[in-house]
Structure formats: structure tokens, C-alpha cells
Amino acid sequence: MSDTLDFAKSIARKAVPEMIQRQVPPTPQNFSVWYTHCTGRNRALTQKMNKLIKADTQFTPTLNAQLYDTYISNKAERTQIQRQSFTAQSLMTDLLDLMGVMNSETNTYNQKLDGYIDDLSGKYEDSGLQNMMKALVNQTKEMRDSGGELNQKLADSRKEVEHLRENLEKITEEASRDALTGLANRKAFDAKIKEFIEQAKEGEIFSLLMLDIDHFKKFNDAHGHLVGDEVLKIVAKELMNAVKGRDVVARFGGEEFAVLLPTTSLQGALVVAENLRHSIASRELARKDSKINYGSITISIGAGQFLAGQDTPASLIKRADEALYRSKKGGRNRVTQESFD
């Protein structure tokens, strides 16, 4: 991890100043272009960027978008950037801290310099010394003014870096969220269940619920995908309202969801599951504009508890998923616990 962080820092140290120098807005897409360029791994991009920089080309929004679409828009490249972007966030913090110190020190220096200039001006009676001192004072004032310009540039750069850090945090967060429901996506779920397993090695228990919307395909076929999307969002909202603390709700795939319940036994998980089932079944889906009533939504749930020293993520998911299948087979709109038969 330290090698990855050090590498990201070294590349971002090159990319950020160049973006600021050429007035390139530090959006996630633009940062992806300049970050990749500075790694030198994309030869075509690097050659293109070197030509543009040599020609002193203005990096307009249109040009920035073209560079991203042409050289970064493939999935593998985007995934790599997303994976490394969070490591660059620590660099953003370092840069902001450094700029804050430099800004503070420059202000202090200017205040002291003004005092010295006042003391030195007119101090000597000898005309030759006075002329020499005036020249030195004028040169010092020019240096101070240059320091003021540097101070302003530091302040401007600090704002740019702050904006970049916020964008990096945003893209990292977005990469772990399902676009439709706002829940954790499958990638984030896989990371969390591994994290819970590590905590279970220290004696902490946890349980897993696997949930599926009943007859969702038929509902979609009958009413259309837009209404189907609304159903997914309603179920997601109900799940989020029902959990608390460190509980994790994820869209596992399609119309299937998963809920991780830390510090919760199987019996506790069954209580949560039954509350969820009842809460969703008691709702009716209706359109406000046309008054069309689509009826109630129901879900089937399977529950399992992690077995320390025995389970892997796959084995726990398999048991809970099999319990979910038995809920479906048994008539739907019900909760079933894991079985070891």
C-alpha cells in the first residue's frame, strides 16, 4: 500500500502544478488525463500532451473533454484511475497543509519587512549612504511585492487543490455507490464483508440477509422499466430506513439486495428481516399523476450467521442465498433461515 501511495503522491506532485499553471479546472476527468499523462504509461496521450504543451495550446473545456474521451474513456483506464484516486487524497491534504504554512509565513515575513524598512529609511545622514540605503529599500520593497504576488498565487493554488481534493473524494464515493438506488454497490459490499470477517476473528459476530423482490420480472414486463426502477428505489429506501449504525445495505445485483448486520446473531437477524418484510409488504405503489395503483410489493429473505473459523464470504453468501431460494419456493413474501442439511 505504501508503494502505491508514494507513487500516487509523486505523480500528483507533477500533475497538479501543471494543471494549475495551464488553468485546467481540477475536475475528476481532467485530473485523470493529467495524472495518466504524468505516469507516462499511455504513450499516445503523452505524445499528444507534449505537442499541445510545446505549442502553448490553451486547454479549453472542449479540448479537455476530447482528451478524456479519446485517451481515458476505456473502462480499464477509468478503473485504474478510480482505484488510485483515493491514494492521491492524502497528497492533497499534504499540499493544503504546506500551502497554509507558506501563506502564514509569507504574511509574517511581510509584516516584519515593513517594520525594518521604516526603521532603515532616513536613518543615515551621509548622502552616499542614504542613496545606497534608498536603493536597497526599493529593491527590498520590490522583493516584498513579489512575495505578495507569490502569497496570492499560493492562496489561489490552495483553493484549486482544495477543489481537486473534494472532487477526488466525490469520485471515490461515487465509485462505491449504485447509481440508481444510492446503496452500496457489489464492489463495496465485497469489501465490507471481508472487513467484517476480519473483525469476526477478534470475536465479533455478524449476520447476512439476502433479499429479492418477488415477481419483479413480471412487474417490469407489465408496467415498464421506469416503474420497475421506482420499485427498486422504494425497496432501497425502506431498507435504509430500517438499518442503523454500522449496518450495510447493498444492491447485490438486479432486484436482489444484501444487508450486513454487525454484532447481530442469527436470531436478531431474523427479527430485522421480518420487520423489513412486513414494512415493505404493507406499502402500495401508486402513481400520483394518473392515480394508477400497482398494488403491494413483497420481498423474500434468506438469513445466515457467519461461522468464525469456517466461513468465507462465498460460503456465507451461498447459505443465505439458499435460504432465500427456499423462501421463494415456499410461497414468497417470507423469511427463511440458513440450513446445514
C-alpha positions as CSV (number, residue, x, y, z in Angstrom):
1,M,0.0,0.0,0.0
2,S,2.9,2.4,0.9
3,D,4.4,1.9,-2.6
4,T,1.1,2.7,-4.2
5,L,0.6,5.8,-2.0
6,D,4.2,7.1,-2.7
7,F,3.7,6.5,-6.4
8,A,0.4,8.4,-6.4
9,K,1.9,11.3,-4.5
10,S,4.9,11.6,-6.8
11,I,2.6,11.6,-9.9
12,A,0.1,14.1,-8.4
13,R,3.0,16.4,-7.4
14,K,3.7,16.7,-11.2
15,A,0.1,16.8,-12.4
16,V,-1.4,19.3,-10.0
17,P,1.0,22.2,-10.6
18,E,0.9,21.7,-14.4
19,M,-2.9,21.8,-14.3
20,I,-2.9,25.0,-12.2
21,Q,-0.2,26.6,-14.4
22,R,-2.3,25.9,-17.5
23,Q,-5.6,26.9,-15.8
24,V,-7.1,23.4,-16.2
25,P,-10.1,23.0,-13.8
26,P,-9.3,20.2,-11.4
27,T,-12.3,18.0,-12.2
28,P,-12.1,14.2,-11.9
29,Q,-12.0,13.8,-15.7
30,N,-9.3,16.4,-16.1
31,F,-7.2,15.0,-13.3
32,S,-7.5,11.6,-14.8
33,V,-6.0,13.0,-18.1
34,W,-3.1,14.8,-16.4
35,Y,-2.4,12.0,-13.9
36,T,-2.2,9.5,-16.7
37,H,0.0,11.8,-18.8
38,C,2.4,12.2,-15.9
39,T,2.7,8.5,-15.4
40,G,3.9,8.1,-18.9
41,R,2.0,4.8,-19.2
42,N,-0.2,5.9,-22.0
43,R,2.3,6.7,-24.8
44,A,-0.3,8.1,-27.2
45,L,-1.6,10.5,-24.6
46,T,1.8,11.6,-23.5
47,Q,2.9,12.4,-27.1
48,K,-0.3,14.4,-27.6
49,M,0.1,16.3,-24.4
50,N,3.7,17.1,-25.1
51,K,2.8,18.5,-28.5
52,L,0.0,20.7,-27.0
53,I,2.2,22.0,-24.2
54,K,5.1,22.7,-26.6
55,A,2.7,24.7,-28.8
56,D,1.4,26.6,-25.8
57,T,-2.1,25.4,-26.5
58,Q,-5.0,26.7,-24.4
59,F,-6.7,23.8,-22.7
60,T,-10.3,24.7,-23.3
61,P,-13.3,22.7,-21.9
62,T,-13.8,21.2,-25.3
63,L,-10.2,20.2,-25.6
64,N,-10.2,18.7,-22.1
65,A,-13.3,16.7,-22.9
66,Q,-11.8,15.4,-26.2
67,L,-8.6,14.3,-24.4
68,Y,-10.6,12.4,-21.8
69,D,-12.9,10.7,-24.4
70,T,-10.0,9.8,-26.6
71,Y,-7.4,8.6,-24.2
72,I,-9.1,7.8,-20.8
73,S,-12.7,6.7,-21.6
74,N,-11.9,3.0,-21.8
75,K,-13.2,1.1,-18.8
76,A,-9.8,-0.4,-17.7
77,E,-8.2,3.0,-17.6
78,R,-11.0,4.6,-15.7
79,T,-11.0,1.7,-13.2
80,Q,-7.3,2.2,-12.6
81,I,-7.7,5.9,-12.0
82,Q,-10.6,5.3,-9.6
83,R,-8.5,2.7,-7.7
84,Q,-5.6,5.1,-7.4
85,S,-7.5,8.4,-6.8
86,F,-8.1,7.7,-3.1
87,T,-4.3,7.4,-2.6
88,A,-3.8,10.9,-4.1
89,Q,-6.2,12.3,-1.5
90,S,-3.5,12.2,1.2
91,L,-1.3,14.2,-1.1
92,M,-4.0,16.8,-1.4
93,T,-4.0,17.1,2.4
94,D,-0.2,17.5,2.5
95,L,-0.3,20.2,-0.2
96,L,-3.1,22.1,1.6
97,D,-1.2,22.0,4.9
98,L,2.0,23.1,3.2
99,M,0.3,26.0,1.4
100,G,-1.3,27.1,4.6
101,V,2.1,27.2,6.4
102,M,3.7,29.1,3.5
103,N,0.8,31.6,3.4
104,S,1.1,32.2,7.1
105,E,4.9,32.6,7.0
106,T,4.7,35.0,4.0
107,N,2.3,37.2,5.8
108,T,4.5,37.3,8.9
109,Y,7.6,38.0,6.7
110,N,5.9,40.9,5.0
111,Q,4.9,42.4,8.4
112,K,8.4,42.2,9.7
113,L,9.8,43.6,6.5
114,D,7.6,46.7,6.6
115,G,9.0,47.4,10.1
116,Y,12.6,47.0,9.0
117,I,12.0,49.3,6.0
118,D,10.5,52.0,8.2
119,D,13.5,51.8,10.6
120,L,16.1,52.0,7.9
121,S,14.5,54.8,5.8
122,G,16.2,58.2,6.6
123,K,18.4,56.7,9.3
124,Y,21.7,57.8,7.9
125,E,22.8,61.5,7.4
126,D,25.5,60.7,4.8
127,S,24.1,61.4,1.4
128,G,26.0,58.5,-0.2
129,L,24.8,56.0,2.4
130,Q,21.3,57.5,2.1
131,N,21.2,56.9,-1.7
132,M,22.6,53.4,-1.2
133,M,20.0,52.7,1.5
134,K,17.2,54.0,-0.7
135,A,18.2,51.7,-3.5
136,L,18.4,48.8,-1.1
137,V,15.0,49.7,0.4
138,N,13.4,50.0,-3.1
139,Q,14.8,46.6,-4.1
140,T,13.6,45.1,-0.8
141,K,10.1,46.6,-1.4
142,E,10.1,45.0,-4.9
143,M,11.0,41.7,-3.4
144,R,8.3,42.1,-0.8
145,D,5.7,42.9,-3.5
146,S,6.9,39.8,-5.4
147,G,6.3,37.9,-2.1
148,G,2.8,39.3,-2.1
149,E,2.2,38.0,-5.6
150,L,3.5,34.6,-4.5
151,N,1.3,34.7,-1.5
152,Q,-1.8,35.4,-3.7
153,K,-0.7,32.6,-6.1
154,L,-0.4,30.3,-3.1
155,A,-3.9,31.2,-1.9
156,D,-5.3,30.6,-5.4
157,S,-3.5,27.3,-5.8
158,R,-4.7,26.3,-2.3
159,K,-8.3,26.8,-3.5
160,E,-7.6,24.8,-6.6
161,V,-6.1,21.9,-4.6
162,E,-9.0,22.0,-2.2
163,H,-11.4,21.8,-5.1
164,L,-9.4,18.9,-6.5
165,R,-9.4,17.0,-3.2
166,E,-13.2,17.4,-2.9
167,N,-13.6,16.0,-6.4
168,L,-11.4,13.1,-5.6
169,E,-13.4,12.3,-2.5
170,K,-16.6,12.6,-4.6
171,I,-15.4,10.2,-7.3
172,T,-14.2,7.7,-4.8
173,E,-17.6,7.8,-3.0
174,E,-19.4,7.5,-6.3
175,A,-17.3,4.5,-7.3
176,S,-18.8,2.6,-4.3
177,R,-22.4,3.5,-4.9
178,D,-25.2,2.0,-7.0
179,A,-26.3,4.8,-9.4
180,L,-30.0,4.0,-9.3
181,T,-30.6,3.4,-5.6
182,G,-27.7,5.1,-3.9
183,L,-27.0,2.0,-1.9
184,A,-23.5,0.4,-1.7
185,N,-22.7,-1.5,-4.9
186,R,-21.5,-5.0,-5.2
187,K,-17.8,-3.9,-5.1
188,A,-18.4,-2.0,-1.9
189,F,-20.3,-5.0,-0.4
190,D,-17.5,-7.4,-1.2
191,A,-15.0,-5.1,0.6
192,K,-17.3,-4.7,3.6
193,I,-18.0,-8.4,4.1
194,K,-14.2,-9.1,4.1
195,E,-13.8,-6.3,6.7
196,F,-16.5,-7.9,8.9
197,I,-14.8,-11.2,8.6
198,E,-11.5,-9.7,9.8
199,Q,-13.4,-8.2,12.8
200,A,-15.0,-11.6,13.5
201,K,-11.5,-13.1,14.0
202,E,-11.4,-10.9,17.2
203,G,-14.7,-12.4,18.4
204,E,-17.3,-10.1,16.8
205,I,-20.3,-11.9,15.3
206,F,-22.3,-10.7,12.3
207,S,-25.2,-11.9,10.1
208,L,-26.2,-11.6,6.5
209,L,-29.6,-11.1,4.9
210,M,-30.2,-11.8,1.2
211,L,-33.4,-10.2,-0.2
212,D,-35.2,-10.5,-3.5
213,I,-38.2,-8.6,-4.9
214,D,-41.0,-11.1,-5.6
215,H,-42.2,-11.4,-9.3
216,F,-40.1,-8.4,-10.3
217,K,-39.6,-9.6,-13.9
218,K,-43.4,-9.9,-14.4
219,F,-43.9,-6.5,-12.8
220,N,-41.3,-5.0,-15.2
221,D,-42.9,-6.6,-18.2
222,A,-46.3,-5.5,-17.2
223,H,-45.6,-1.9,-16.2
224,G,-42.3,-1.0,-17.8
225,H,-38.8,-0.4,-16.6
226,L,-39.4,3.1,-15.3
227,V,-42.0,1.9,-12.9
228,G,-39.6,-1.1,-12.1
229,D,-36.9,1.4,-11.3
230,E,-39.2,3.2,-8.9
231,V,-39.9,-0.2,-7.1
232,L,-36.1,-0.7,-6.7
233,K,-35.8,2.8,-5.2
234,I,-38.7,2.3,-2.8
235,V,-37.3,-1.0,-1.6
236,A,-33.8,0.6,-1.2
237,K,-35.3,3.4,0.8
238,E,-37.2,1.1,3.1
239,L,-34.0,-1.0,3.7
240,M,-32.0,2.2,4.5
241,N,-34.7,3.4,6.9
242,A,-34.7,0.0,8.8
243,V,-31.0,-0.3,9.4
244,K,-28.8,1.7,11.8
245,G,-25.2,2.3,12.8
246,R,-22.6,0.2,11.0
247,D,-25.2,-1.9,9.1
248,V,-24.5,-2.1,5.4
249,V,-27.2,-2.2,2.7
250,A,-26.1,-3.1,-0.8
251,R,-27.7,-3.7,-4.2
252,F,-26.3,-7.2,-4.8
253,G,-27.5,-7.3,-8.4
254,G,-30.7,-6.8,-10.4
255,E,-33.6,-7.0,-7.9
256,E,-31.5,-8.7,-5.2
257,F,-30.2,-6.8,-2.2
258,A,-27.9,-7.7,0.7
259,V,-27.8,-6.5,4.3
260,L,-24.8,-6.9,6.6
261,L,-25.7,-6.8,10.3
262,P,-22.6,-6.4,12.6
263,T,-22.8,-7.6,16.2
264,T,-26.1,-9.4,15.3
265,S,-26.8,-13.1,15.9
266,L,-29.0,-15.2,13.6
267,Q,-32.0,-14.7,15.8
268,G,-31.5,-11.0,15.8
269,A,-31.2,-11.0,12.0
270,L,-34.4,-12.9,11.7
271,V,-36.2,-10.2,13.7
272,V,-34.7,-7.5,11.4
273,A,-35.7,-9.5,8.4
274,E,-39.3,-10.0,9.5
275,N,-39.6,-6.2,10.2
276,L,-38.3,-5.5,6.8
277,R,-40.6,-7.9,5.1
278,H,-43.7,-6.5,6.9
279,S,-42.7,-2.9,6.3
280,I,-42.4,-3.4,2.5
281,A,-45.5,-5.6,2.2
282,S,-47.6,-3.0,3.9
283,R,-46.9,-0.5,1.2
284,E,-48.8,0.0,-2.0
285,L,-47.3,1.5,-5.1
286,A,-49.4,4.2,-6.9
287,R,-48.7,7.0,-9.3
288,K,-49.7,10.4,-8.1
289,D,-50.3,11.8,-11.6
290,S,-52.5,9.1,-13.0
291,K,-53.8,7.6,-9.7
292,I,-52.8,4.1,-11.1
293,N,-52.4,1.6,-8.2
294,Y,-49.9,-1.1,-8.9
295,G,-50.6,-3.0,-5.7
296,S,-48.2,-4.1,-3.0
297,I,-44.6,-5.0,-3.2
298,T,-43.3,-8.1,-1.4
299,I,-39.8,-9.5,-0.8
300,S,-38.4,-12.9,0.1
301,I,-35.5,-13.1,2.5
302,G,-32.8,-15.6,3.5
303,A,-30.7,-15.2,6.7
304,G,-27.4,-16.6,7.8
305,Q,-24.8,-16.0,10.5
306,F,-21.1,-16.0,9.9
307,L,-19.3,-19.0,11.4
308,A,-15.8,-18.0,12.6
309,G,-13.0,-20.3,11.5
310,Q,-15.3,-22.0,9.0
311,D,-16.9,-19.4,6.6
312,T,-15.6,-17.5,3.7
313,P,-17.6,-14.7,2.1
314,A,-18.7,-17.1,-0.6
315,S,-19.8,-19.8,1.8
316,L,-21.9,-17.4,3.9
317,I,-23.5,-15.8,0.8
318,K,-24.3,-19.3,-0.5
319,R,-26.1,-20.3,2.7
320,A,-28.1,-17.1,2.9
321,D,-28.9,-17.3,-0.8
322,E,-30.1,-20.9,-0.5
323,A,-32.3,-19.8,2.4
324,L,-33.7,-17.0,0.1
325,Y,-34.4,-19.6,-2.6
326,R,-36.4,-21.7,-0.1
327,S,-38.4,-18.6,0.8
328,K,-39.2,-18.2,-2.9
329,K,-40.1,-21.9,-3.3
330,G,-42.2,-21.8,-0.2
331,G,-44.6,-19.2,-1.5
332,R,-42.6,-15.9,-1.3
333,N,-43.1,-12.9,1.0
334,R,-41.4,-14.8,3.8
335,V,-38.2,-15.1,5.8
336,T,-36.2,-18.3,6.0
337,Q,-33.1,-19.0,8.0
338,E,-30.0,-20.9,6.8
339,S,-29.9,-24.7,6.9
340,F,-26.9,-27.0,7.3
341,D,-28.6,-30.1,5.9
